[in-house]
C-alpha cells in the first residue's frame, strides 16, 4: 500500500480530510539534503523472521484494519 492510498483511506475512515500533497521541491527547500533520506525515501518491509518461523502473513485490504 502506498502512502497516498493509506492517507486517503485513513481520512475516509476518520471522516477527516486526507493530507495535502506537497511538491518534493518545496520539501528540498525547507529541509535540504535530509529530506531525501527521511521523507521521500520508501521501504518495503518484509517480516522475514516471522515468515521463516512459520507465521502466515495476511494481506489487508484498504480500510478493513482501520475500521
N, CA, C and O of each residue as an XYZ file, in Angstrom:
268
protein
N       0.849     -1.162      0.000
C       0.000      0.000      0.000
C       0.903      1.235      0.000
O       1.820      1.349      0.812
N       0.635      2.125     -0.894
C       1.407      3.363     -0.962
C       0.895      4.340      0.087
O      -0.245      4.232      0.540
N       1.729      5.286      0.469
C       1.377      6.248      1.499
C       0.156      7.071      1.104
O      -0.682      7.368      1.955
N       0.038      7.442     -0.160
C      -1.113      8.225     -0.609
C      -2.410      7.444     -0.427
O      -3.425      8.010     -0.020
N      -2.381      6.143     -0.726
C      -3.563      5.298     -0.543
C      -3.917      5.185      0.941
O      -5.086      5.259      1.320
N      -2.884      5.004      1.775
C      -3.119      4.895      3.211
C      -3.708      6.188      3.769
O      -4.649      6.146      4.561
N      -3.164      7.336      3.363
C      -3.658      8.626      3.853
C      -5.110      8.846      3.431
O      -5.923      9.322      4.223
N      -5.434      8.502      2.193
C      -6.813      8.670      1.721
C      -7.769      7.751      2.476
O      -8.863      8.171      2.856
N      -7.364      6.502      2.696
C      -8.208      5.562      3.426
C      -8.385      5.993      4.875
O      -9.489      5.927      5.415
N      -7.311      6.431      5.501
C      -7.391      6.894      6.886
C      -8.305      8.111      6.989
O      -9.105      8.210      7.919
N      -8.189      9.030      6.045
C      -9.071     10.199      6.028
C     -10.531      9.808      5.893
O     -11.398     10.403      6.533
N     -10.808      8.807      5.061
C     -12.184      8.343      4.877
C     -12.723      7.696      6.148
O     -13.844      7.979      6.569
N     -11.921      6.827      6.754
C     -12.351      6.127      7.965
C     -12.585      7.101      9.118
O     -13.548      6.956      9.871
N     -11.709      8.087      9.253
C     -11.827      9.053     10.345
C     -12.748     10.220     10.010
O     -12.970     11.101     10.840
N     -13.287     10.224      8.786
C     -14.144     11.306      8.307
C     -13.446     12.658      8.438
O     -14.022     13.641      8.905
N     -12.196     12.670      8.012
C     -11.351     13.873      8.030
C     -10.688     14.017      6.671
O     -10.548     13.034      5.943
N     -10.283     15.219      6.325
C      -9.575     15.380      5.044
C      -8.215     14.685      5.080
O      -7.549     14.640      6.115
N      -7.824     14.149      3.939
C      -6.510     13.497      3.832
C      -5.432     14.570      3.760
O      -5.725     15.749      3.558
N      -4.200     14.154      3.925
C      -3.064     15.077      3.895
C      -2.986     15.792      2.548
O      -3.312     15.222      1.507
N      -2.558     17.017      2.587
C      -2.385     17.803      1.373
C      -1.036     17.459      0.769
O      -0.022     17.523      1.465
N      -0.994     17.094     -0.518
C       0.295     16.762     -1.138
C       1.212     17.975     -1.212
O       0.768     19.090     -1.484
N       2.482     17.743     -0.969
C       3.489     18.802     -1.008
C       4.519     18.430     -2.072
O       5.024     17.307     -2.073
N       4.838     19.356     -2.977
C       5.841     19.048     -4.000
C       7.208     18.760     -3.382
O       7.588     19.377     -2.387
N       7.932     17.834     -3.969
C       9.253     17.463     -3.460
C      10.198     18.656     -3.446
O      11.039     18.772     -2.555
N      10.066     19.540     -4.423
C      10.930     20.727     -4.480
C      10.758     21.594     -3.240
O      11.737     22.101     -2.693
N       9.515     21.764     -2.798
C       9.262     22.563     -1.593
C       9.898     21.911     -0.370
O      10.448     22.600      0.489
N       9.826     20.594     -0.293
C      10.448     19.900      0.834
C      11.964     20.047      0.805
O      12.592     20.204      1.852
N      12.558     19.997     -0.390
C      14.005     20.184     -0.519
C      14.415     21.584     -0.067
O      15.449     21.752      0.579
N      13.615     22.575     -0.402
C      13.918     23.952      0.005
C      13.828     24.089      1.523
O      14.674     24.735      2.141
N      12.813     23.487      2.118
C      12.616     23.612      3.564
C      13.613     22.800      4.388
O      14.120     23.283      5.401
N      13.896     21.565      3.956
C      14.676     20.657      4.790
C      16.060     20.312      4.248
O      16.856     19.688      4.949
N      16.355     20.705      3.028
C      17.681     20.446      2.471
C      17.911     18.988      2.126
O      16.984     18.269      1.755
N      19.176     18.555      2.255
C      19.556     17.183      1.871
C      18.872     16.113      2.709
O      18.664     14.995      2.238
N      18.529     16.440      3.923
C      17.936     15.470      4.841
C      16.612     14.910      4.324
O      16.250     13.784      4.665
N      15.892     15.664      3.517
C      14.562     15.266      3.094
C      14.556     13.976      2.281
O      13.606     13.200      2.384
N      15.566     13.729      1.493
C      15.587     12.524      0.659
C      15.630     11.255      1.506
O      14.925     10.291      1.208
N      16.443     11.245      2.548
C      16.558     10.058      3.394
C      15.382      9.886      4.347
O      15.050      8.760      4.717
N      14.751     10.982      4.749
C      13.723     10.881      5.778
C      12.305     10.902      5.249
O      11.489     10.070      5.647
N      11.993     11.825      4.369
C      10.609     11.991      3.946
C      10.280     11.399      2.584
O       9.147     10.971      2.359
N      11.233     11.367      1.682
C      10.932     10.940      0.319
C      11.372      9.519     -0.005
O      11.063      9.014     -1.085
N      12.068      8.878      0.883
C      12.517      7.510      0.603
C      11.388      6.523      0.893
O      10.450      6.829      1.628
N      11.495      5.352      0.312
C      10.484      4.318      0.504
C      11.172      3.047      1.006
O      12.350      2.809      0.737
N      10.423      2.259      1.725
C      10.933      0.986      2.226
C       9.891     -0.090      2.006
O       8.699      0.125      2.226
N      10.342     -1.226      1.578
C       9.458     -2.391      1.505
C       9.864     -3.286      2.657
O      10.952     -3.861      2.658
N       8.991     -3.398      3.627
C       9.292     -4.131      4.846
C       8.660     -5.520      4.749
O       7.460     -5.656      4.514
N       9.488     -6.542      4.934
C       9.024     -7.928      4.893
C       9.433     -8.590      6.212
O      10.609     -8.561      6.575
N       8.483     -9.180      6.926
C       8.798     -9.820      8.208
C       9.446    -11.192      8.010
O       8.821    -12.221      8.267
N      10.690    -11.202      7.557
C      11.377    -12.444      7.192
C      11.445    -13.411      8.365
O      11.168    -14.599      8.200
N      11.803    -12.930      9.527
C      11.918    -13.837     10.693
C      10.593    -14.486     11.044
O      10.540    -15.672     11.369
N       9.530    -13.708     10.978
C       8.223    -14.285     11.278
C       7.808    -15.295     10.225
O       7.274    -16.356     10.549
N       8.054    -14.967      8.967
C       7.670    -15.878      7.889
C       8.473    -17.178      7.930
O       7.917    -18.255      7.714
N       9.779    -17.086      8.207
C      10.589    -18.305      8.288
C      10.279    -19.091      9.558
O      10.553    -20.289      9.635
N       9.712    -18.422     10.544
C       9.339    -19.097     11.779
C       7.987    -19.777     11.716
O       7.567    -20.419     12.678
N       7.301    -19.641     10.587
C       6.031    -20.340     10.432
C       4.799    -19.469     10.514
O       3.696    -19.970     10.299
N       4.928    -18.204     10.812
C       3.757    -17.326     10.861
C       3.260    -17.060      9.448
O       4.051    -16.928      8.514
N       1.970    -16.984      9.307
C       1.374    -16.698      7.996
C       1.119    -15.200      7.891
O       0.520    -14.605      8.787
N       1.566    -14.598      6.814
C       1.320    -13.173      6.587
C      -0.048    -13.008      5.943
O      -0.441    -13.782      5.070
N      -0.752    -11.998      6.386
C      -2.049    -11.694      5.804
C      -1.961    -10.359      5.087
O      -1.295     -9.436      5.555
N      -2.624    -10.262      3.969
C      -2.671     -9.012      3.221
C      -3.985     -8.342      3.555
O      -5.056     -8.903      3.325
N      -3.902     -7.137      4.100
C      -5.102     -6.401      4.473
C      -5.597     -5.560      3.313
O      -4.798     -5.034      2.538
N      -6.870     -5.435      3.192
C      -7.470     -4.578      2.182
C      -7.643     -3.187      2.779
O      -7.729     -3.026      3.997
N      -7.693     -2.207      1.925
C      -7.816     -0.821      2.365
C      -9.013     -0.642      3.291
O     -10.128     -1.049      2.962
N      -8.782     -0.042      4.428
C      -9.865      0.314      5.334
C     -10.255     -0.734      6.330
O     -10.704     -0.391      7.423
N     -10.106     -2.008      6.007
C     -10.549     -3.041      6.945
C      -9.853     -2.975      8.297
O     -10.533     -3.003      9.322
N      -8.507     -2.889      8.345
C      -7.874     -2.867      9.669
C      -8.093     -1.546     10.398
O      -7.869     -1.463     11.605
N      -8.526     -0.517      9.683
C      -8.726      0.781     10.312
C     -10.134      0.963     10.837
O     -10.369      1.811     11.698
N     -11.072      0.184     10.336
C     -12.485      0.364     10.712
C     -12.782     -0.203     12.085
O     -13.921     -0.133     12.549
